[in-house]
Amino acid sequence: MEDNPLLCQEGEVLPIFIFDPTILEPLSKNDRRVSFIFNALVHLKSALRTRGLDLAIFYGKPADVFGWLLQNSSYHDVCASGDYDAYALERDCEISHLIEFTYLHDTYIFKPDEVLKKDKTPYQVFTPFYNCAKTLFTPEHMDECIPCRQSLIDFDYTLMHRIDKNTHTTYPVCLESIGFEPQTLTPHHTMTPQQKLTEFASKLAAYAHDRDYMIKEATSYLSTDLRFGTLSIRAVLRWLTQQKKSGTDTEPFFRQLIFRDFYAMLLYHFPHLATQNFRYRFEGIPNDDYFKAFCTARTGVPIVDAGVQELLETGEMHNRVRMICASFFTKNLLLPWQWGEQFFAQHLNDYDAASNILSWQWSAGTGVDPQPYFRIFNPYTQSEKFDKEGRYIHKHLDGNKDQYPMPIVDHKESSKKALEYFKSSL
Ligand SMILES: Cc1cc2nc3c(=O)[nH]c(=O)nc-3n(C[C@H](O)[C@H](O)[C@H](O)COP(=O)(O)OP(=O)(O)OC[C@H]3O[C@@H](n4cnc5c(N)ncnc54)[C@H](O)[C@@H]3O)c2cc1C
């Protein structure tokens, strides 16, 4: 409701949300993200009503939905704030053949062609991208979208509309109507973005130092809101400017927000990165037993299993633990990064194609801006450094302490094997 460019389009409007079976069908019926989105939609629907608007909810392939809408009435154009992953771009392109499509820049700070090298090609390394982004950043990048006058097109807003090719059926507006079961969400899912910003304000000054310590809860927990648009990136930037005015060093946090832009920009310009390596031929070595042990938190390496356990139980995982797990997966276990990426995609509440894919490629040493292949995280020294008293491990692993397995690989031996593998693949 706040800072939404869709509410700045003057005129007669039919606000809609489409649940897309292409995205939903592969998910398990108890997917937390669908519950999160559904709750947000119900909230949005009632908030729009207070402004004399409403929200029509559809289930169907977007092209079918627009086809059906256009058959039954006439519309001038469709406006959307979208994302840049390959599926989204293809979908929006398909819709643009049916109806004029206005793409509103909303999700990221910069447009994908805004921060480019002097020769107009995309940056491939983060630090120069970041330095350039800082010089290009202006107050306009945080401008708030102020709603204008909109009137509501007559429509049945009380039911959910299911469109299958040309067939139209209606259902009650509830999660079960789209085949999902309501889930209990964590406090990080149920707190409003505003509450999170207020809580994070007191942690911002220590962010650069504390963010790596898993048990400290020193980060913002805003990734799911940024991913699903329940908070605008411009609102975060305006909040950050306020913090800066009161003397806090905001740069370390700003840098992480730019990381999000960097990854989105990379996937936009190099869509093949979704599945293919950019650099180096490391393919990994498929091993179902290792993969199963990793996915069930049974590798015998406590920090890795604690991270996976946290992911399975809550849909969350601390950034440092994501890095440790991805390194262990791609280096010590030598598994293909695509497998790990898919596993995270299935479970992360904040799953975002660009951030997840590019982070996995970074860890595997295969990406545009990779971590050098010879740098292998030692999960034990990482634990010792960032979870000194083992509180994070205890929090997530205490339940299965009795039958805890021996490590499936020895760190020293598996690192040596990995280095030999990488050298032979170069
Ligand atoms: C293997 C791996 C997979 C990842 N997958 C995802 C993913 O699917 N979705 C996702 O949003 N992030 C992903 N990240 C990045 C990072 O772990 C999360 O953004 C962060 O943990 C979210 O917690 P927070 O909101 O408290 O972050 P904060 O530390 O408070 O950071 C603020 C915001 O900056 C952005 N951000 C922070 N760090 C990164 C980063 N390294 N890369 C990109 N953006 C960042 C996020 O939008 C985050 O909400 C991944 C990292 C790794 C190593």
The ligand as a Tripos MOL2 file, in Angstrom:
@<TRIPOS>MOLECULE
LIG
   53    58     1     0     0
SMALL
NO_CHARGES

@<TRIPOS>ATOM
      1 C1         24.3770  -19.8500   -0.8550 C.3       1 LIG1
      2 C2         23.5930  -18.5730   -0.6080 C.ar      1 LIG1
      3 C3         22.2760  -18.4840   -1.0660 C.ar      1 LIG1
      4 C4         21.5560  -17.2890   -0.8980 C.ar      1 LIG1
      5 N1         20.2560  -17.2290   -1.3540 N.ar      1 LIG1
      6 C5         19.5430  -16.0830   -1.1920 C.ar      1 LIG1
      7 C6         18.1850  -15.9940   -1.6560 C.ar      1 LIG1
      8 O1         17.6360  -16.9340   -2.2450 O.2       1 LIG1
      9 N2         17.5140  -14.8300   -1.4340 N.ar      1 LIG1
     10 C7         18.0910  -13.7550   -0.7980 C.ar      1 LIG1
     11 O2         17.4280  -12.7310   -0.6250 O.2       1 LIG1
     12 N3         19.3730  -13.8170   -0.3870 N.ar      1 LIG1
     13 C8         20.1070  -14.9300   -0.5370 C.ar      1 LIG1
     14 N4         21.3970  -14.9980   -0.0690 N.ar      1 LIG1
     15 C9         22.0050  -13.7850    0.5090 C.3       1 LIG1
     16 C10        21.8640  -13.6110    2.0290 C.3       1 LIG1
     17 O3         22.1740  -14.8000    2.6920 O.3       1 LIG1
     18 C11        20.4520  -13.1650    2.4580 C.3       1 LIG1
     19 O4         20.0270  -12.0710    1.6820 O.3       1 LIG1
     20 C12        20.4340  -12.7370    3.9280 C.3       1 LIG1
     21 O5         20.8730  -13.7980    4.7500 O.3       1 LIG1
     22 C13        19.0260  -12.3250    4.3260 C.3       1 LIG1
     23 O6         18.9820  -11.9640    5.6840 O.3       1 LIG1
     24 P1         18.7350  -10.4480    6.0990 P.3       1 LIG1
     25 O7         17.5510   -9.8980    5.3800 O.co2     1 LIG1
     26 O8         18.6830  -10.4180    7.5860 O.co2     1 LIG1
     27 O9         20.0400   -9.7680    5.5330 O.3       1 LIG1
     28 P2         20.7860   -8.3940    5.9020 P.3       1 LIG1
     29 O10        22.1720   -8.7520    6.2940 O.co2     1 LIG1
     30 O11        19.9850   -7.5970    6.8500 O.co2     1 LIG1
     31 O12        20.8850   -7.6670    4.5090 O.3       1 LIG1
     32 C14        19.9010   -6.7170    4.0500 C.3       1 LIG1
     33 C15        19.4130   -7.0960    2.6680 C.3       1 LIG1
     34 O13        20.4800   -7.0340    1.7180 O.3       1 LIG1
     35 C16        20.3590   -8.0910    0.7740 C.3       1 LIG1
     36 N5         21.5370   -8.9630    0.9060 N.ar      1 LIG1
     37 C17        22.2920   -9.1630    2.0060 C.ar      1 LIG1
     38 N6         23.3200   -9.9790    1.7460 N.ar      1 LIG1
     39 C18        23.2000  -10.3340    0.4480 C.ar      1 LIG1
     40 C19        23.9550  -11.1680   -0.4200 C.ar      1 LIG1
     41 N7         25.0680  -11.8060   -0.0130 N.pl3     1 LIG1
     42 N8         23.5400  -11.3100   -1.6900 N.ar      1 LIG1
     43 C20        22.4260  -10.6600   -2.1400 C.ar      1 LIG1
     44 N9         21.6800   -9.8570   -1.3680 N.ar      1 LIG1
     45 C21        22.0560   -9.6910   -0.0920 C.ar      1 LIG1
     46 C22        19.0910   -8.8630    1.1310 C.3       1 LIG1
     47 O14        18.0300   -8.3510    0.3440 O.3       1 LIG1
     48 C23        18.9060   -8.5230    2.6050 C.3       1 LIG1
     49 O15        17.5700   -8.5830    3.0280 O.3       1 LIG1
     50 C24        22.1520  -16.1770   -0.2520 C.ar      1 LIG1
     51 C25        23.4720  -16.2850    0.2110 C.ar      1 LIG1
     52 C26        24.1870  -17.4710    0.0370 C.ar      1 LIG1
     53 C27        25.6020  -17.5550    0.5310 C.3       1 LIG1
@<TRIPOS>BOND
     1     1     2 1
     2     2     3 ar
     3     2    52 ar
     4     3     4 ar
     5     4     5 ar
     6     4    50 ar
     7     5     6 ar
     8     6     7 ar
     9     6    13 1
    10     7     8 2
    11     7     9 ar
    12     9    10 ar
    13    10    11 2
    14    10    12 ar
    15    12    13 ar
    16    13    14 ar
    17    14    15 1
    18    14    50 ar
    19    15    16 1
    20    16    17 1
    21    16    18 1
    22    18    19 1
    23    18    20 1
    24    20    21 1
    25    20    22 1
    26    22    23 1
    27    23    24 1
    28    24    25 2
    29    24    26 1
    30    24    27 1
    31    27    28 1
    32    28    29 2
    33    28    30 1
    34    28    31 1
    35    31    32 1
    36    32    33 1
    37    33    34 1
    38    33    48 1
    39    34    35 1
    40    35    36 1
    41    35    46 1
    42    36    37 ar
    43    36    45 ar
    44    37    38 ar
    45    38    39 ar
    46    39    40 ar
    47    39    45 ar
    48    40    41 1
    49    40    42 ar
    50    42    43 ar
    51    43    44 ar
    52    44    45 ar
    53    46    47 1
    54    46    48 1
    55    48    49 1
    56    50    51 ar
    57    51    52 ar
    58    52    53 1
@<TRIPOS>SUBSTRUCTURE
     1 LIG1         1 GROUP 0 **** ****
